[in-house]
Amino acid sequence: MSNYEQQYFRLFAAIANAIEALESNHYILAKEILICAEQAAEEAYLASHR
């Protein structure tokens, strides 16, 4: 599995978790999940391009 595929699946899982949090009215948790996923994806991208 390529690095991009791994990032895609991680982001997809984070989005699914954020949707679950939203459905439970946990808006701050949903925001935190998405922010953490974005930061992790950015770090992985930068690390792979060094």
mmCIF file of the N, C-alpha and C atoms, coordinates in Angstrom:
data_MODEL
# 
_entry.id   MODEL 
# 
loop_
_atom_site.group_PDB 
_atom_site.id 
_atom_site.type_symbol 
_atom_site.label_atom_id 
_atom_site.label_alt_id 
_atom_site.label_comp_id 
_atom_site.label_asym_id 
_atom_site.label_entity_id 
_atom_site.label_seq_id 
_atom_site.pdbx_PDB_ins_code 
_atom_site.Cartn_x 
_atom_site.Cartn_y 
_atom_site.Cartn_z 
_atom_site.occupancy 
_atom_site.B_iso_or_equiv 
_atom_site.pdbx_formal_charge 
_atom_site.auth_seq_id 
_atom_site.auth_comp_id 
_atom_site.auth_asym_id 
_atom_site.auth_atom_id 
_atom_site.pdbx_PDB_model_num 
ATOM 1   N N  . MET A 1 1  ? 0.851   -1.178 0.000  1.00 0.00 ? 1  MET A N  1 
ATOM 2   C CA . MET A 1 1  ? 0.000   0.000  0.000  1.00 0.00 ? 1  MET A CA 1 
ATOM 3   C C  . MET A 1 1  ? 0.895   1.239  0.000  1.00 0.00 ? 1  MET A C  1 
ATOM 4   N N  . SER A 1 2  ? 0.575   2.175  -0.850 1.00 0.00 ? 2  SER A N  1 
ATOM 5   C CA . SER A 1 2  ? 1.393   3.387  -0.954 1.00 0.00 ? 2  SER A CA 1 
ATOM 6   C C  . SER A 1 2  ? 1.128   4.331  0.220  1.00 0.00 ? 2  SER A C  1 
ATOM 7   N N  . ASN A 1 3  ? 2.035   5.270  0.382  1.00 0.00 ? 3  ASN A N  1 
ATOM 8   C CA . ASN A 1 3  ? 1.899   6.275  1.429  1.00 0.00 ? 3  ASN A CA 1 
ATOM 9   C C  . ASN A 1 3  ? 0.608   7.073  1.251  1.00 0.00 ? 3  ASN A C  1 
ATOM 10  N N  . TYR A 1 4  ? 0.276   7.374  -0.007 1.00 0.00 ? 4  TYR A N  1 
ATOM 11  C CA . TYR A 1 4  ? -0.947  8.137  -0.265 1.00 0.00 ? 4  TYR A CA 1 
ATOM 12  C C  . TYR A 1 4  ? -2.194  7.337  0.086  1.00 0.00 ? 4  TYR A C  1 
ATOM 13  N N  . GLU A 1 5  ? -2.159  6.034  -0.179 1.00 0.00 ? 5  GLU A N  1 
ATOM 14  C CA . GLU A 1 5  ? -3.293  5.186  0.192  1.00 0.00 ? 5  GLU A CA 1 
ATOM 15  C C  . GLU A 1 5  ? -3.453  5.133  1.708  1.00 0.00 ? 5  GLU A C  1 
ATOM 16  N N  . GLN A 1 6  ? -2.339  5.030  2.410  1.00 0.00 ? 6  GLN A N  1 
ATOM 17  C CA . GLN A 1 6  ? -2.399  5.014  3.874  1.00 0.00 ? 6  GLN A CA 1 
ATOM 18  C C  . GLN A 1 6  ? -2.982  6.323  4.400  1.00 0.00 ? 6  GLN A C  1 
ATOM 19  N N  . GLN A 1 7  ? -2.524  7.448  3.844  1.00 0.00 ? 7  GLN A N  1 
ATOM 20  C CA . GLN A 1 7  ? -3.054  8.742  4.264  1.00 0.00 ? 7  GLN A CA 1 
ATOM 21  C C  . GLN A 1 7  ? -4.544  8.846  3.970  1.00 0.00 ? 7  GLN A C  1 
ATOM 22  N N  . TYR A 1 8  ? -4.950  8.356  2.798  1.00 0.00 ? 8  TYR A N  1 
ATOM 23  C CA . TYR A 1 8  ? -6.361  8.392  2.422  1.00 0.00 ? 8  TYR A CA 1 
ATOM 24  C C  . TYR A 1 8  ? -7.204  7.622  3.442  1.00 0.00 ? 8  TYR A C  1 
ATOM 25  N N  . PHE A 1 9  ? -6.773  6.398  3.778  1.00 0.00 ? 9  PHE A N  1 
ATOM 26  C CA . PHE A 1 9  ? -7.545  5.590  4.716  1.00 0.00 ? 9  PHE A CA 1 
ATOM 27  C C  . PHE A 1 9  ? -7.580  6.211  6.110  1.00 0.00 ? 9  PHE A C  1 
ATOM 28  N N  . ARG A 1 10 ? -6.475  6.818  6.530  1.00 0.00 ? 10 ARG A N  1 
ATOM 29  C CA . ARG A 1 10 ? -6.470  7.495  7.833  1.00 0.00 ? 10 ARG A CA 1 
ATOM 30  C C  . ARG A 1 10 ? -7.443  8.681  7.841  1.00 0.00 ? 10 ARG A C  1 
ATOM 31  N N  . LEU A 1 11 ? -7.414  9.464  6.754  1.00 0.00 ? 11 LEU A N  1 
ATOM 32  C CA . LEU A 1 11 ? -8.318  10.612 6.672  1.00 0.00 ? 11 LEU A CA 1 
ATOM 33  C C  . LEU A 1 11 ? -9.768  10.149 6.582  1.00 0.00 ? 11 LEU A C  1 
ATOM 34  N N  . PHE A 1 12 ? -10.020 9.099  5.817  1.00 0.00 ? 12 PHE A N  1 
ATOM 35  C CA . PHE A 1 12 ? -11.373 8.567  5.703  1.00 0.00 ? 12 PHE A CA 1 
ATOM 36  C C  . PHE A 1 12 ? -11.883 8.106  7.065  1.00 0.00 ? 12 PHE A C  1 
ATOM 37  N N  . ALA A 1 13 ? -11.036 7.416  7.826  1.00 0.00 ? 13 ALA A N  1 
ATOM 38  C CA . ALA A 1 13 ? -11.423 6.954  9.161  1.00 0.00 ? 13 ALA A CA 1 
ATOM 39  C C  . ALA A 1 13 ? -11.703 8.136  10.079 1.00 0.00 ? 13 ALA A C  1 
ATOM 40  N N  . ALA A 1 14 ? -10.888 9.176  9.982  1.00 0.00 ? 14 ALA A N  1 
ATOM 41  C CA . ALA A 1 14 ? -11.096 10.368 10.815 1.00 0.00 ? 14 ALA A CA 1 
ATOM 42  C C  . ALA A 1 14 ? -12.420 11.043 10.451 1.00 0.00 ? 14 ALA A C  1 
ATOM 43  N N  . ILE A 1 15 ? -12.724 11.106 9.173  1.00 0.00 ? 15 ILE A N  1 
ATOM 44  C CA . ILE A 1 15 ? -13.993 11.711 8.750  1.00 0.00 ? 15 ILE A CA 1 
ATOM 45  C C  . ILE A 1 15 ? -15.162 10.890 9.285  1.00 0.00 ? 15 ILE A C  1 
ATOM 46  N N  . ALA A 1 16 ? -15.066 9.574  9.196  1.00 0.00 ? 16 ALA A N  1 
ATOM 47  C CA . ALA A 1 16 ? -16.124 8.717  9.730  1.00 0.00 ? 16 ALA A CA 1 
ATOM 48  C C  . ALA A 1 16 ? -16.289 8.935  11.229 1.00 0.00 ? 16 ALA A C  1 
ATOM 49  N N  . ASN A 1 17 ? -15.180 9.051  11.960 1.00 0.00 ? 17 ASN A N  1 
ATOM 50  C CA . ASN A 1 17 ? -15.247 9.303  13.408 1.00 0.00 ? 17 ASN A CA 1 
ATOM 51  C C  . ASN A 1 17 ? -15.852 10.676 13.695 1.00 0.00 ? 17 ASN A C  1 
ATOM 52  N N  . ALA A 1 18 ? -15.504 11.657 12.893 1.00 0.00 ? 18 ALA A N  1 
ATOM 53  C CA . ALA A 1 18 ? -16.056 13.002 13.075 1.00 0.00 ? 18 ALA A CA 1 
ATOM 54  C C  . ALA A 1 18 ? -17.559 13.002 12.823 1.00 0.00 ? 18 ALA A C  1 
ATOM 55  N N  . ILE A 1 19 ? -18.005 12.264 11.817 1.00 0.00 ? 19 ILE A N  1 
ATOM 56  C CA . ILE A 1 19 ? -19.440 12.176 11.541 1.00 0.00 ? 19 ILE A CA 1 
ATOM 57  C C  . ILE A 1 19 ? -20.172 11.549 12.717 1.00 0.00 ? 19 ILE A C  1 
ATOM 58  N N  . GLU A 1 20 ? -19.593 10.492 13.290 1.00 0.00 ? 20 GLU A N  1 
ATOM 59  C CA . GLU A 1 20 ? -20.199 9.873  14.474 1.00 0.00 ? 20 GLU A CA 1 
ATOM 60  C C  . GLU A 1 20 ? -20.294 10.873 15.616 1.00 0.00 ? 20 GLU A C  1 
ATOM 61  N N  . ALA A 1 21 ? -19.248 11.658 15.822 1.00 0.00 ? 21 ALA A N  1 
ATOM 62  C CA . ALA A 1 21 ? -19.262 12.666 16.881 1.00 0.00 ? 21 ALA A CA 1 
ATOM 63  C C  . ALA A 1 21 ? -20.341 13.709 16.604 1.00 0.00 ? 21 ALA A C  1 
ATOM 64  N N  . LEU A 1 22 ? -20.479 14.126 15.358 1.00 0.00 ? 22 LEU A N  1 
ATOM 65  C CA . LEU A 1 22 ? -21.514 15.107 15.010 1.00 0.00 ? 22 LEU A CA 1 
ATOM 66  C C  . LEU A 1 22 ? -22.905 14.548 15.251 1.00 0.00 ? 22 LEU A C  1 
ATOM 67  N N  . GLU A 1 23 ? -23.107 13.286 14.900 1.00 0.00 ? 23 GLU A N  1 
ATOM 68  C CA . GLU A 1 23 ? -24.414 12.655 15.108 1.00 0.00 ? 23 GLU A CA 1 
ATOM 69  C C  . GLU A 1 23 ? -24.779 12.579 16.585 1.00 0.00 ? 23 GLU A C  1 
ATOM 70  N N  . SER A 1 24 ? -23.752 12.579 17.438 1.00 0.00 ? 24 SER A N  1 
ATOM 71  C CA . SER A 1 24 ? -23.976 12.557 18.894 1.00 0.00 ? 24 SER A CA 1 
ATOM 72  C C  . SER A 1 24 ? -23.923 13.956 19.496 1.00 0.00 ? 24 SER A C  1 
ATOM 73  N N  . ASN A 1 25 ? -23.928 14.962 18.622 1.00 0.00 ? 25 ASN A N  1 
ATOM 74  C CA . ASN A 1 25 ? -23.875 16.366 19.038 1.00 0.00 ? 25 ASN A CA 1 
ATOM 75  C C  . ASN A 1 25 ? -22.599 16.725 19.793 1.00 0.00 ? 25 ASN A C  1 
ATOM 76  N N  . HIS A 1 26 ? -21.508 16.052 19.471 1.00 0.00 ? 26 HIS A N  1 
ATOM 77  C CA . HIS A 1 26 ? -20.210 16.359 20.052 1.00 0.00 ? 26 HIS A CA 1 
ATOM 78  C C  . HIS A 1 26 ? -19.406 17.168 19.030 1.00 0.00 ? 26 HIS A C  1 
ATOM 79  N N  . TYR A 1 27 ? -19.792 18.410 18.875 1.00 0.00 ? 27 TYR A N  1 
ATOM 80  C CA . TYR A 1 27 ? -19.230 19.247 17.821 1.00 0.00 ? 27 TYR A CA 1 
ATOM 81  C C  . TYR A 1 27 ? -17.751 19.581 18.042 1.00 0.00 ? 27 TYR A C  1 
ATOM 82  N N  . ILE A 1 28 ? -17.389 19.849 19.270 1.00 0.00 ? 28 ILE A N  1 
ATOM 83  C CA . ILE A 1 28 ? -15.989 20.171 19.563 1.00 0.00 ? 28 ILE A CA 1 
ATOM 84  C C  . ILE A 1 28 ? -15.107 18.953 19.317 1.00 0.00 ? 28 ILE A C  1 
ATOM 85  N N  . LEU A 1 29 ? -15.579 17.774 19.708 1.00 0.00 ? 29 LEU A N  1 
ATOM 86  C CA . LEU A 1 29 ? -14.826 16.548 19.461 1.00 0.00 ? 29 LEU A CA 1 
ATOM 87  C C  . LEU A 1 29 ? -14.661 16.319 17.961 1.00 0.00 ? 29 LEU A C  1 
ATOM 88  N N  . ALA A 1 30 ? -15.707 16.528 17.196 1.00 0.00 ? 30 ALA A N  1 
ATOM 89  C CA . ALA A 1 30 ? -15.627 16.364 15.745 1.00 0.00 ? 30 ALA A CA 1 
ATOM 90  C C  . ALA A 1 30 ? -14.578 17.300 15.157 1.00 0.00 ? 30 ALA A C  1 
ATOM 91  N N  . LYS A 1 31 ? -14.584 18.541 15.611 1.00 0.00 ? 31 LYS A N  1 
ATOM 92  C CA . LYS A 1 31 ? -13.595 19.514 15.139 1.00 0.00 ? 31 LYS A CA 1 
ATOM 93  C C  . LYS A 1 31 ? -12.185 19.067 15.489 1.00 0.00 ? 31 LYS A C  1 
ATOM 94  N N  . GLU A 1 32 ? -11.982 18.591 16.716 1.00 0.00 ? 32 GLU A N  1 
ATOM 95  C CA . GLU A 1 32 ? -10.666 18.144 17.153 1.00 0.00 ? 32 GLU A CA 1 
ATOM 96  C C  . GLU A 1 32 ? -10.189 16.944 16.344 1.00 0.00 ? 32 GLU A C  1 
ATOM 97  N N  . ILE A 1 33 ? -11.093 16.017 16.047 1.00 0.00 ? 33 ILE A N  1 
ATOM 98  C CA . ILE A 1 33 ? -10.747 14.847 15.239 1.00 0.00 ? 33 ILE A CA 1 
ATOM 99  C C  . ILE A 1 33 ? -10.243 15.289 13.872 1.00 0.00 ? 33 ILE A C  1 
ATOM 100 N N  . LEU A 1 34 ? -10.964 16.209 13.247 1.00 0.00 ? 34 LEU A N  1 
ATOM 101 C CA . LEU A 1 34 ? -10.583 16.658 11.908 1.00 0.00 ? 34 LEU A CA 1 
ATOM 102 C C  . LEU A 1 34 ? -9.287  17.459 11.925 1.00 0.00 ? 34 LEU A C  1 
ATOM 103 N N  . ILE A 1 35 ? -9.103  18.290 12.922 1.00 0.00 ? 35 ILE A N  1 
ATOM 104 C CA . ILE A 1 35 ? -7.861  19.064 13.018 1.00 0.00 ? 35 ILE A CA 1 
ATOM 105 C C  . ILE A 1 35 ? -6.674  18.129 13.205 1.00 0.00 ? 35 ILE A C  1 
ATOM 106 N N  . CYS A 1 36 ? -6.801  17.152 14.087 1.00 0.00 ? 36 CYS A N  1 
ATOM 107 C CA . CYS A 1 36 ? -5.705  16.206 14.320 1.00 0.00 ? 36 CYS A CA 1 
ATOM 108 C C  . CYS A 1 36 ? -5.399  15.399 13.060 1.00 0.00 ? 36 CYS A C  1 
ATOM 109 N N  . ALA A 1 37 ? -6.423  15.000 12.347 1.00 0.00 ? 37 ALA A N  1 
ATOM 110 C CA . ALA A 1 37 ? -6.223  14.232 11.111 1.00 0.00 ? 37 ALA A CA 1 
ATOM 111 C C  . ALA A 1 37 ? -5.511  15.077 10.068 1.00 0.00 ? 37 ALA A C  1 
ATOM 112 N N  . GLU A 1 38 ? -5.905  16.321 9.951  1.00 0.00 ? 38 GLU A N  1 
ATOM 113 C CA . GLU A 1 38 ? -5.264  17.217 8.976  1.00 0.00 ? 38 GLU A CA 1 
ATOM 114 C C  . GLU A 1 38 ? -3.808  17.434 9.336  1.00 0.00 ? 38 GLU A C  1 
ATOM 115 N N  . GLN A 1 39 ? -3.518  17.646 10.603 1.00 0.00 ? 39 GLN A N  1 
ATOM 116 C CA . GLN A 1 39 ? -2.140  17.863 11.043 1.00 0.00 ? 39 GLN A CA 1 
ATOM 117 C C  . GLN A 1 39 ? -1.285  16.620 10.812 1.00 0.00 ? 39 GLN A C  1 
ATOM 118 N N  . ALA A 1 40 ? -1.836  15.449 11.101 1.00 0.00 ? 40 ALA A N  1 
ATOM 119 C CA . ALA A 1 40 ? -1.098  14.206 10.890 1.00 0.00 ? 40 ALA A CA 1 
ATOM 120 C C  . ALA A 1 40 ? -0.826  13.986 9.404  1.00 0.00 ? 40 ALA A C  1 
ATOM 121 N N  . ALA A 1 41 ? -1.804  14.285 8.568  1.00 0.00 ? 41 ALA A N  1 
ATOM 122 C CA . ALA A 1 41 ? -1.625  14.130 7.119  1.00 0.00 ? 41 ALA A CA 1 
ATOM 123 C C  . ALA A 1 41 ? -0.566  15.096 6.607  1.00 0.00 ? 41 ALA A C  1 
ATOM 124 N N  . GLU A 1 42 ? -0.592  16.312 7.111  1.00 0.00 ? 42 GLU A N  1 
ATOM 125 C CA . GLU A 1 42 ? 0.406   17.301 6.691  1.00 0.00 ? 42 GLU A CA 1 
ATOM 126 C C  . GLU A 1 42 ? 1.805   16.871 7.120  1.00 0.00 ? 42 GLU A C  1 
ATOM 127 N N  . GLU A 1 43 ? 1.936   16.390 8.351  1.00 0.00 ? 43 GLU A N  1 
ATOM 128 C CA . GLU A 1 43 ? 3.240   15.931 8.839  1.00 0.00 ? 43 GLU A CA 1 
ATOM 129 C C  . GLU A 1 43 ? 3.743   14.750 8.022  1.00 0.00 ? 43 GLU A C  1 
ATOM 130 N N  . ALA A 1 44 ? 2.859   13.812 7.705  1.00 0.00 ? 44 ALA A N  1 
ATOM 131 C CA . ALA A 1 44 ? 3.250   12.645 6.903  1.00 0.00 ? 44 ALA A CA 1 
ATOM 132 C C  . ALA A 1 44 ? 3.670   13.079 5.507  1.00 0.00 ? 44 ALA A C  1 
ATOM 133 N N  . TYR A 1 45 ? 2.952   14.012 4.931  1.00 0.00 ? 45 TYR A N  1 
ATOM 134 C CA . TYR A 1 45 ? 3.289   14.510 3.596  1.00 0.00 ? 45 TYR A CA 1 
ATOM 135 C C  . TYR A 1 45 ? 4.660   15.180 3.606  1.00 0.00 ? 45 TYR A C  1 
ATOM 136 N N  . LEU A 1 46 ? 4.877   16.048 4.580  1.00 0.00 ? 46 LEU A N  1 
ATOM 137 C CA . LEU A 1 46 ? 6.162   16.753 4.659  1.00 0.00 ? 46 LEU A CA 1 
ATOM 138 C C  . LEU A 1 46 ? 7.311   15.784 4.910  1.00 0.00 ? 46 LEU A C  1 
ATOM 139 N N  . ALA A 1 47 ? 7.081   14.778 5.756  1.00 0.00 ? 47 ALA A N  1 
ATOM 140 C CA . ALA A 1 47 ? 8.118   13.802 6.048  1.00 0.00 ? 47 ALA A CA 1 
ATOM 141 C C  . ALA A 1 47 ? 8.481   12.992 4.809  1.00 0.00 ? 47 ALA A C  1 
ATOM 142 N N  . SER A 1 48 ? 7.506   12.723 3.966  1.00 0.00 ? 48 SER A N  1 
ATOM 143 C CA . SER A 1 48 ? 7.763   11.919 2.766  1.00 0.00 ? 48 SER A CA 1 
ATOM 144 C C  . SER A 1 48 ? 8.416   12.720 1.660  1.00 0.00 ? 48 SER A C  1 
ATOM 145 N N  . HIS A 1 49 ? 8.484   14.040 1.816  1.00 0.00 ? 49 HIS A N  1 
ATOM 146 C CA . HIS A 1 49 ? 9.072   14.900 0.788  1.00 0.00 ? 49 HIS A CA 1 
ATOM 147 C C  . HIS A 1 49 ? 10.355  15.593 1.245  1.00 0.00 ? 49 HIS A C  1 
ATOM 148 N N  . ARG A 1 50 ? 10.997  14.997 2.239  1.00 0.00 ? 50 ARG A N  1 
ATOM 149 C CA . ARG A 1 50 ? 12.270  15.540 2.719  1.00 0.00 ? 50 ARG A CA 1 
ATOM 150 C C  . ARG A 1 50 ? 13.413  14.815 2.100  1.00 0.00 ? 50 ARG A C  1 
# 
